[in-house]
Every structure is written in structure tokens, then in C-alpha cells.
Amino acid sequence: MTLEPRIYLASKSPRRRELLTQIGVHFDLLMFRTPPREDVATDETPLAGEAPFDYARRVAMAKAVHGSELVAARKLIARPVLAADTTLDVDGQIVGKPRDDEDAADILGRLSGRTHQVITAVALSHGGTCECETSVSEVRFRKLDIPEIRRYVASGEPHDKAGAYGLQGRAAIFVEEIRGSPSGVVGLPLCETALLLKRFGYPL
């Protein structure tokens, strides 16, 4: 019997799981340690002066490489490890997940009535090699008023999302225009992911 091809997904994001399932990729979850005992290798703190594009790629690749190291250390079946990172570029500044409700409201206020970039880097590591693809999309928000920002924050949806919003959720009503990859904005650009998987021999 031929075993189905599988990869490891080094991500807690349910959205990334759904997107991989959508394109028929079989995977097992590879979990990292969480705060306060998180691994130094997966620290998401930006470096001084780091651009959002460079930050997303660095973090995605660090997660993928660390995932491969864990596979070896845990004596798991050797398979490619997929990791990703999503961040926003707002006026050249890195905007990630909100710290709390107040921070989420502040971020949404900054996005109101203007265009921002969503950068998602996806990395695959296997056999001592790590490669990365990056999706950059432009998203324009309509003007938001304070009460609707407060209602959205109170829904809890912004808490674990870069830029404090989820395109696949209630925040879809904020978006006037998208130029780029909708799946990239959600957290895993499927075109770039498929190309990367094919380069590593995964049949799609």
C-alpha cells in the first residue's frame, strides 16, 4: 500500500489548516512551545529597523527551520515542514497581532479609510533546505466609525489576527477593495504555497 504524501504544518492557525485542506494537502500539526516557555528560534519580536517584508520572511523561515529541527529531535517521520507569517505594512511599519482590545481598536482606526499592505510569507523546510515565497496584497478599508470598531473588537475576532481583523469573518464588511491574493490576506497564499510544495515534490 502506498502511503499518502504528508507534510507538517507548524502553525496554530485554524485558517491555515482550512486553506491547506481546501487544496487537498494532507498534514499533521507540529506544535511549538507557548509563552512563557517559547523557543528563542520562534521569537516574533521585530529587529531594529526591520522592514515588514523582511520581517515576515525571516519569521516564516525561522519557524520552518525550527520545525525541521524538532522533527529530527523528536524522531518523527521526516517530512517537509510548512510555516507562515502574516504582517501588515502600514506606512512602512510592522503591524502584527493586537496586544489587547485597546490596541485592536487603535489599529483598526489607523486602517480606516485607507489602503494597507498585507504580507504573508510561506516557508518550507526539508532535508537541510528552506525556501520561501511571499505574497503582498493591497487592502482598502472604507471609513469606519468608532461604534462599529468597538462592536467588532467586542466580538473577539481581532485577538489573534495580524492587523486586528479577519477577512474571512465579520471584517469583510470593512473591505472596499483587494488587489492581490485573498487567501494571502487570510494567512496562507495558496498559489505561492502550491508552487513551493511542488518544488519539494508534493503532488498537487
C-alpha positions in Angstrom: 0.0 0.0 0.0 1.4 3.4 -1.0 1.2 6.0 1.8 -0.3 9.3 1.0 2.1 12.2 0.9 2.0 14.4 4.0 3.7 17.4 5.4 3.9 19.0 8.9 2.2 22.3 9.5 4.0 24.4 12.0 1.1 26.8 12.9 -1.8 27.1 15.4 -3.9 29.0 12.9 -7.2 27.2 12.1 -7.4 29.4 8.9 -4.2 27.9 7.6 -5.5 24.4 8.3 -8.7 25.1 6.4 -6.8 26.5 3.4 -4.4 23.5 3.2 -7.4 21.2 3.4 -9.1 23.3 0.6 -6.3 22.4 -1.9 -6.1 18.7 -0.8 -2.8 18.9 1.2 -2.5 16.2 3.9 -0.7 17.4 7.0 0.0 16.8 10.7 0.3 19.6 13.2 3.7 20.4 14.6 3.3 22.5 17.7 5.9 24.8 19.3 6.2 25.6 23.0 4.0 28.6 24.0 4.8 31.5 26.3 6.4 31.8 28.8 8.5 28.9 27.6 8.5 29.6 23.9 11.6 28.8 21.8 14.0 31.6 21.1 14.1 30.4 17.5 10.4 31.4 17.0 10.6 34.8 18.7 8.4 37.1 16.6 10.0 40.4 18.0 10.9 42.6 15.1 14.6 43.6 14.7 15.6 47.2 14.9 14.8 48.9 11.6 13.4 45.7 10.1 11.1 46.3 7.1 7.7 44.4 7.2 8.6 42.4 4.1 11.9 41.2 5.5 10.3 40.6 8.9 7.6 38.2 7.5 10.1 36.2 5.5 12.6 35.9 8.4 9.9 34.8 10.9 8.4 32.3 8.4 11.7 30.7 7.6 12.8 30.6 11.2 9.6 28.7 12.1 10.1 26.2 9.3 13.7 25.5 10.0 13.0 25.2 13.8 10.1 22.8 12.9 12.5 20.6 10.9 14.9 20.6 13.9 12.0 19.5 16.1 11.1 16.7 13.7 14.6 15.3 14.0 14.9 15.8 17.8 11.5 14.1 18.4 12.5 11.3 16.0 9.4 11.9 13.9 9.0 10.7 10.3 11.0 13.1 8.1 8.6 15.2 6.0 8.6 18.8 4.8 7.6 21.5 7.4 5.4 24.3 6.3 5.3 27.6 8.3 4.0 31.1 7.5 3.8 34.6 8.9 1.4 37.4 8.1 2.0 41.0 8.9 0.7 44.4 7.8 2.8 47.2 6.3 1.2 50.5 7.4 3.4 53.5 6.4 6.4 51.2 6.4 5.7 50.0 10.0 5.2 46.4 11.0 1.6 45.8 12.4 1.0 42.4 13.8 -1.5 40.9 16.2 -3.0 43.3 18.7 -1.9 43.2 22.3 -5.4 43.8 23.7 -8.7 45.4 22.9 -7.4 48.9 23.1 -4.6 48.1 20.7 -7.0 46.4 18.3 -9.2 49.5 18.2 -6.2 51.7 17.6 -5.0 49.5 14.7 -8.5 49.5 13.1 -8.6 53.3 13.5 -5.3 53.5 11.6 -6.7 51.3 8.8 -9.9 53.2 8.4 -10.5 54.9 5.1 -7.1 53.9 3.6 -5.1 51.2 1.9 -2.6 49.0 3.6 -0.4 46.1 2.5 -0.8 42.5 3.8 2.4 40.5 3.6 2.3 36.7 4.0 5.5 34.7 3.7 5.2 30.9 3.5 8.3 28.8 4.0 9.0 25.1 3.5 11.9 23.3 5.1 13.1 19.7 4.4 16.4 17.9 4.1 18.5 20.9 5.1 16.9 23.2 2.6 14.5 26.0 3.3 12.7 28.0 0.6 10.3 30.9 1.0 7.6 32.5 -1.2 5.9 35.9 -0.3 2.6 37.3 -1.2 1.9 41.1 -1.0 -1.7 42.3 -1.3 -3.2 45.7 -1.0 -6.4 46.0 1.0 -8.5 49.2 1.2 -10.9 49.8 4.1 -13.9 52.1 3.9 -14.2 54.7 6.6 -15.1 53.1 9.9 -16.9 54.9 12.7 -16.0 54.4 16.4 -19.1 52.5 17.4 -18.6 49.8 14.7 -14.9 49.5 15.6 -15.9 48.9 19.2 -18.6 46.4 18.3 -16.1 44.5 16.1 -13.4 44.5 18.9 -16.0 43.3 21.4 -16.8 40.3 19.1 -13.3 38.9 20.0 -12.5 38.3 16.3 -9.4 40.6 16.2 -7.5 39.0 19.0 -5.3 36.5 17.1 -5.1 38.2 13.7 -2.5 40.3 12.1 -3.9 43.8 11.7 -6.7 43.0 14.2 -9.1 41.8 11.5 -10.1 38.6 9.7 -11.1 38.9 6.0 -13.0 35.6 6.3 -15.1 36.9 9.2 -17.1 40.0 10.1 -14.4 42.4 8.9 -15.3 41.5 5.3 -17.8 44.4 5.6 -14.9 46.8 6.1 -13.1 46.0 2.8 -13.8 48.1 -0.3 -11.1 46.6 -2.5 -8.4 43.9 -2.6 -5.6 43.8 -5.0 -3.7 40.5 -4.7 -4.3 37.2 -3.0 -7.4 36.8 -0.8 -6.0 33.6 0.7 -2.8 35.5 1.4 -4.7 38.1 3.3 -6.4 35.4 5.3 -3.0 33.9 6.2 -1.8 31.4 3.5 -1.4 32.4 -0.1 -2.5 29.3 -1.9 -0.8 30.0 -5.3 2.6 30.5 -3.7 2.1 27.6 -1.3 1.3 25.2 -4.1 4.4 26.3 -6.1 6.6 25.8 -3.0 5.1 22.3 -2.3 5.6 21.2 -5.9 9.3 22.3 -5.8 9.7 20.0 -2.8 8.0 17.1 -4.7 4.5 17.2 -3.2 2.0 16.2 -5.8 -0.8 18.7 -6.5 
